[in-house]
């Protein structure tokens, strides 16, 4: 299985361990609680507190280990979990990490990420979890003045205490990455130029958002001519095989992917993306589909959290 290179070791493994980080994992966003335990029986998982299915994913992990499908060390090779915005204060970050470990039923994370560089007012998990973006009224966004440095120092302490083997960042712009590297005692794992492993976002383009009713007037990437032609050329024609082409477009360029699916045949298909190579002209044609469309932009929730340029 293909892998990506992480900074500290310069090898194809996680920075503080010798475990290989695969380029392809199963994203758990939008997977229902009723289905999550069944689809989580693989050693390649990307989860988050905000997804609302950690306990069920952990149950799937427990069953997979118990049934001998995977070993504990194989699972953690690609299990990454993310800290939500309401837990950015130092003590809240550490407490949330412990709570999430308990939900997953494991002792440590091999990769623990800060989900967004946005600090929201603390919400006690006993009151509501996951807390999402809004207050109890479902409309108001309450910000909190916690600097990212405070959050990152808490993340570093999780490594010191053995609760996380590696720590990383998500949804972070270049200028903030440079700032983090100024003070980080343990540098983040996940900006290729700086030697940090990169994970792609929404590798199927707007597909997940089209399913949520997004009406941006955009065509599914599965139906775009360069994708369809590449799928046909490599004997992988027709939906969802076009998805393999989109994933290979990323992994062939050294970018890890986190495709989500509820269907086992598609899960298998998504994990089989490194058995063929796209031509350079095919890669360029797919790259040319860029229309600068931004999805999941916090600015659309509240203009005060416009973290992207």
N, C-alpha and C positions, 0 to 999 in steps of 0.2 A: 504494500500500500504506500502511495506517495506521502511525503511529509514536508513540513516547512522548517526552515532554519531559524533558531532562536538566538538571541544576541550574545548572552554571556559566554556560552560554550562554543559558538560558531558551528555547532553540530546540529543534526536533525533531531533534536530532542528538547525536552523542557529544561529550562535554564538551571534549576537547582537539582535536577534528577537526571537519570539516564533513560527516561521513557520517551519514546517517539511520539510526536504530535502529528496526527493524521491530518491530511488536507480536507477530509470529508467527514462531517459529523451530522447527526440528526438534530435539527432544531425543534424545540418543544413548544414554541410559541403557537397559540391557537389550537393545540391538541387538547381535547376535552379530558376532564378528569376520568370519565368512564373508559376512555381508550388509552390513557397515558401509561398505565401500568403494563399493558400488553406491548405497546410499541417501544417501551424503554428497556426492553430485554436485549439491548445491544451495547457494545463497549464504546460507543461513539455518540455522546450526548452533549447538547448545549442547553442549559436551563437558566432560569432567572426567578427571583422572588416575584417579579411582576407577572409572571405567566400563570400563577395561581394553581400550579399542578405539581409542586415539589414533592408533596407527600406521596402522591400517586406514582410519580417517577421513581421515587425512592423504593416504593413497593415493587416496581418492576425490576429495579436493580437487585433487590433482595432475592426475588424469585429466580432471577437469572443466575445469581451466584449459587443459590441453594440447589438449583437443578443442574448445575455443572455446565451451563451454557458459556459462561465466562468466569474468569478468575478476578478476584478483587483488583490485582495489579493491572490486569488488562483493561478493566473498566476505567480506572482513573487516568489511563493514558489520555483519554479524550473527554473527560467529564469537566466541563467548565460551567460555573454558576456565577450569577451577577448580583451585586448589592444594589438595592433600590435607593431612590433619591431622598427618601424621608429618613434614611439612616446614615447621613454623612457626618454628623457629629462624632467625635472620637469614640466615646463610650457606646453610642448607639450602633456604630459600625461593627464594633467587636461583639456586642450582644446579638446583633442581627445575624452575624456570621455563625455564631454558635447555634442560634435558633434554626438556621437553614441547614446546618449539618445534621441537626437532630431530625428535621423533616426528611432529609435524604437518607438518614440511617447510616451515616458513615462518620469516620473520625477526622477526616481532613479532606480538603479540596486540593487537587493537583493544580487547578487554575481557577482563581477567584478574581472577578473583574468588578470594577465600578461601572454600573450600567450607563449613566449619563453624568456629565460634568454640571449637574444642576442640583442645588441643595434646596429641598423642600422642608417645610415644617414637620417636625417629628409627629408620627402617629403611632401610638402604642399598638403593637400587634394584637394585644388582647381586645382592643377596640375594633380594629379592622385590618385584615391582612388577606391579600396584598392591598396596600393603601392606595395604589394608583396615583394619578396626578392631582386629583381634586380633593377638596374638603368634603365634609359630610353632605353638603348640599349638592354635590355633583357638578358644581359650576365654578366655585372659587378656587384659585391656585394660591396657596400660601407659601411664600418663599422663606428661606432661613439663611442668615448670614454666617454660613460655615465655609471657610476657604478650603479649596481643594487640597491644599497642603496638609490640613488637619486630617482629612479623610485618608490621604495617602499614608500618613504616619501611622494611622490605626491599621491600615492594610499591612504595612511592614511588620507591625507587632504581631499580626496573625501568623506571619511567616516565622518570626522568632519563637512563637509559642507552639509551632508545629500544626497549626490549624489550616494553613494553606502552604503548599509547596512553592507555588508561583502566583504572582499577582499581576493584573493587567488593567488596561483601560479600554473604554468603548465610547463611540460617538464623540471623539475628541478631535478638535482641529489642530493644525500644525503648530500654531503659536503657543497653545496650552501644553502640547507635548514638549516643546523646547523648554518651557518654564518648569514642567515637572522634572525634567532631566537636570535642572539646576540644583534641586534640593533632594532628589530621591536618593536614599541610601540603598534601596533595592529598586532597580529600574524596571519599568513596566515591560511585560512580555509582548503584548499585542498592541508603520511608517517605515516602510521598507528601507528608505534612504538611510535611516538612523540605525539600521540593523535590527529593528523590532519586527517580529512576525506579524503579518497582516491577515485579518479575516474579512472576507467580503460581506457586504450587507445586501440582503434581498436579491440573491443571485438570479431569481426568476423574474426580476424587474417588478412591475406593479401587480403581479399575479395575486398575492395575498390581499392587496388593497382592493383589487377588483372584486374579490370574494366578499369583501366587507362593504361593498356598495360604492367604492370610489368611482366618481364619474369625471375623470380627467380627460376624456376623449382620446385615450391612448390605446394602442393595439397591444395585445398580449405578445410578449417576446416569443412565445411558443409558435406564433403564427407569422413571424417576420421572415421574409424570403431568405436572408443569409443563414438563418438558423435552420429553417426547413431544408434548404439545399445541402447544408453541411450534414444534417441528420441522414438525408437520403444517400449522400456520397459515402458515408461510413456505415451504411446498412442499419441505421438506427432511425428510420423514418417514422413520422407520425407521433402525435401526442401519446404518452408523455416522453417518448424517446428524445424529443427536441430538448427536454430538460437535461439530458446527459451532455448534450453539446454545450449548453449554457454553463453547466458546471465545469466542463473540461476547459472552456474558454478562460475560466478563472484559475483552476488548478495548474494548467499548463503554464501560466504566468506566475506561479509561485504563491497564489492567494488561496487560503483555506476557505471552505464553504460550509454552510450550515443549512442544508435544505430541509424543509419540514414536509411531512406527509403522514397521513393516518393509515395509508394502504401499504400492506407488507410488500406486494410486488414492486411498488414504486420505491419503497425503502431500499430494497435490494438493487434496483436499477440505479438509484441515486448514488449508492456506494460503489458502483461499477463504472467509474468515470475516467479512470486512468489507464484503461486497457487500449486506448487508441489516441492518436495525436491529430489535432487539427493542423491544416497547412497554414503558413504564414498569411496567405491571402484570405483564408477563412477567418482567422483571428482578426485581421484588419477590417474585414467586412462587418463582423459582429461589433467590433469596437466603434465603427462608424454609425451605429444605431443610436448612439448617445444623443439625447435631446435635453440634457441638463435638468431632468425632472427630479425634484427632491421629494422623498417620501418620509413619513414619520418625523416631521419637523416640529420641534417643541414650540416654535414661534406661532404656530397655528393654534396652540393651546393657550398661550399667553405671550404677548410680544416681549415681556421682560425676560424671557428665557430663550431668546433668539441666539442660540449657541453656534449656528452655522452662518458663514458669510453669505 
